Amino acid sequence: MTIKDLRGKKTLVTGAGSGIGRATAIAASRAGAKLYLTDINEVGLKETVAAVGSSVEMHAAFDVSDYEAVTSFASTVHGSVDSLDIVMNVAGISAWGTVENLEHRHWKSMIDVNLMGPIHVMENFLPPMVKAGRGGHLVNVSSAAGLIPLPWHAAYSASKYGLRGASEVLRYDLKRHGIGVSLVVPGGVKTGLVNTVEIAGVDRDDPRVQKLQHRFEKRAVEPDVVADAIITGIVKNRYLVYSSNDIRFGYWWARKFALPYEFVLQKANDQFGKLLKKS
């Protein structure tokens, strides 16, 4: 029951108003999918809807961390179709910082949007998919920070590791229903988050911080690269979906060489620590 192509497949994409979500909606549209799109940003969502045109079956602007809003949208969707074929959790936010600089709002927002948001979607859309008995596919966009403990990513990684854990369980739970699961683990991606991500305890105007940001941008891939990897991951029923080989290598290295891996990560953390504001 593996999905061989997206033609005619009823496909939900959250976070479709920009970045990876928009690129994925466009890629899915080109592949012939029937789209159900959401984003918290109504303006961005309308721009995506205009870009994909007649592929859109339904769209709505709301916050995926709001369970009632997700449930209401799901009820509307299931009022017209019994179930979707593909569910893609792409919406997400980011904030970095060391534990003494992170505030409660940072931790809470990461969990609310990046973990509970996808959970709200899965709660509402997976049971009807199971009941329909036609198989399908679930895509959860985690992050390299859901595989590797990057410096200053404690709050972000808490959400992304959580999503990874849920996905790994569902990979096996849903197999008997013919529903595949893909966990997407992109590294750097050229989206609006690059310039807007909040880094607690760091002066964004610090030349060293700007140099690090420019280095990140040089290695980052375009959103459509991630989108293409996602579509390929669905049709080839891949669990781990990479958008860059450095993350693939990093995760392999982390598992094979634990001690040097921990040493390098600590050194990286020490280097990042030099960028902290002095109190």
N, C-alpha and C positions, 0 to 999 in steps of 0.2 A: 504493500500500500504506500510505498515511498512516492513522494511527489516528483514526477519526472520533469515537469515544466510548470510554469505559472499561468498558462493560458486558461482563462475563465475561473481561476481560483479566487475565492473570496478572501481578501487579505487585509488584516488590520495592521496599521503602522502608527504607533504612538510617537510623539515628538516629531511629527511630520512637517512642522513649520520652518525648520532650518536644519543645517548641518547634515549629520548622517541620516536623520529621519527623512529629510526632504530628498536627499540623494537616493535613498532606498525606495521611497515612494515613486520617484521618477524611473528608477531601474525596474521596479516591479510593473509599472505601467507599460514600459517598453516590452516587457516579457508577456504582456497580455492579461495581467491580473485585474480583478475588480476590487477597487480600493475602498477601504473604510479608514478614514484618517482623523487623527486627533492631535491637538497641541494646546498648550496653555496660552500661546500667543495667537490671538485670533487673526491679526494682520498677516503674520507669517504663514499661518495655515491657509488663508485665502489665496496667498501668492502661490503656494504649492498646488492648491486645487486648480488654479488657473493654468499652471504649468502642465498638469497631467490631464486636464480636460475631462472628456467623456469616460475616462477610466474610473472616476469617483462615483461610488454608489451612495456614500453617506459621509458626512464630516461634521465634527463638533469641536468647539474650543472649551476645554476644561482642564482642571488640574488632576493628574492621575493619583495624587496623594489623597484626594477626596473620594472616599469609598462610595458615598451616595451618588456622586457625579458619574463615576465609572459604571455603577450599577444601573443608573438611569439610561445611560447611553447603550449599555448592553441590552437592556429591555427593549429599547427602540430597534436595535439591530435585529434581535431575535423575534421581533414582531413581524419582520419581513422575510427573514431566512431562518431555518432551524439551527444552523451553526455556520461558523466560518471554517475555512480550510487552513489558513495560515495566520498565526498571531505573532506579531513582532513587537517586543518591548524595547523601544529605542530611547524614549524620553529619559533624560537624566541631567543632573547638575553636578557641579564640582566645587569643592573648597579644600584648601590644604593648610597645614600648619602643625606646629609641635603641640603636644598636649597642654603645655602651660599657656599657649596662646589661643588655642581653639576655645570657642565659647559654646555653651549648650546649644544655641541656635544652629551652629555648624553641624554638630553631631545629629541633632534632630532632623534638620532639613535633608541631610544625606540619606538617613534611614527612611524618612517619609517618602521622598521622591524616588530614590534609586532602588530601594528594596520593597517598601510597602506598595509603591505605585505598580510595579510589575506583579506583585502578589494580588492586588485588587483586580488587575486585568486577568490574571490566570484563574482566580476564583470565579469570575463571571463568564469567561469564554471557553475554558477547557472542559468543564463538565458537559455542556451541550455538544462539544466536538466529540467527546467520548460516547455520549448517548447516540449521536448520529451514526456512528459506526463506519464512517468513510475514511478514517485515518486523518492525516493532516500533519502540520509541522508547527513547532513552537520555536521562536527565536528570542533569546534574551541577550541583550547587549551589555556585557560586563565591561572589563577593561584589563589592560596589562596589570593594573593595580589590583585586579582580582586574582592574579596568579603569583605576582611577585611583590613583596612588601617594600614598595618604593618609599624613599624618605618623605616625611611630612604628610603621608597619605592615610593616616590612621582612621579618620572619620570617613573618608571616601572609600578606603579599602574595606571598612566594616560593612558598608552597603554592598560593595561589589563582590566581596568574598561570600557574603550572604546569598546573593543572587546566584553565584557560582554553585554554592552548596545545594540550593533548591533545584537548580537545573540538573545537577549531577544525579540527584535522586529521581527527578522526573524523567530523566533519560531512560532509566530502567522501568519506572512505574508505567510510563506511557507506551512502552514498546509493544506490549500485548494488545494495545488498541490500534496499532499501526500509526502512531503519532511519533514523528521524529523530533529530536530536540537539538538545537544548535546554540552553543555558548560562544558569543563573539567577543574576542579579547583584543581590541585595537590598542596600539600604542599611541603615538602622537598623531593627531588628526587636525587639519587646518579648518577649524570651526571657530565660531564666535567665542567659545569658551577659552581659547588661547589668550585673548586679550582681556577677558572679563572675569576669569577665575579669581576668586578671593583667596589671597594667601595671608593668613593671620600671622602677624608679627614681622612682616617684611615690607620694606619700602619699595614699591613698584618702580620708583624713579631712580633707585640705586643702579649705577652703571653695571655693576656685577650681575644684578638681577636681570637687567635688560639684555646683557650679553648671553646669559643662560637662556632667556626666552628666545632670542634670535637663533641660538644653537638648536633649540627644540623645534622651532619653525622650519629650519633647514631639513630636519629629519622627518618632519610630519608629512603624512600623505593627505591627498585630497579626499573629501568625503565620498566621492564616487568610487574610489578604490575600495573603500570599506563596503559600500553598497554592492559592488560587483562580487566581492568575496562572500557577502551574505547570500546573494542569489545562488551562487555556485554551491555554497554550503547547504542550502535547502535541497537543490536537485541532486546533490551527491550524498545527501544525508550524513554530513559531517558533524561531529559533536563540537570539537574545538575549531573555531573559525578564526584564522589569523589574517591580518591585513598587512603585516610586515614581517620579514624574516628575522629581524633582531629580537622580536618578542618570542617567536618560535624557538630561537636559539637560547634566549635567556631562560625560558621555562625549562628547556631540556637540560641546560647547564645547572640550574637550581636543583633539579632532581638528581643529577649524576654526581655533582661535586659540592656536597653540602658545606664542608668546612671553608674552602676558598670562597664560595658563594657568600657565606655569612661574613667573612672578612671584608670582601669588597663592598657589601651592602653597608657595613658599619663605617668604612672609610667614606663612602658616598654620603652617608648621613652626617659624618663629621664635617665634610666639605660644605654641605647645605647649611649646617649650623653656623658657619662663618657669615652667612648672609642675614642672620637675625638682627633685628633692631636692638640696640643696647638700651636697657631700661634706665 
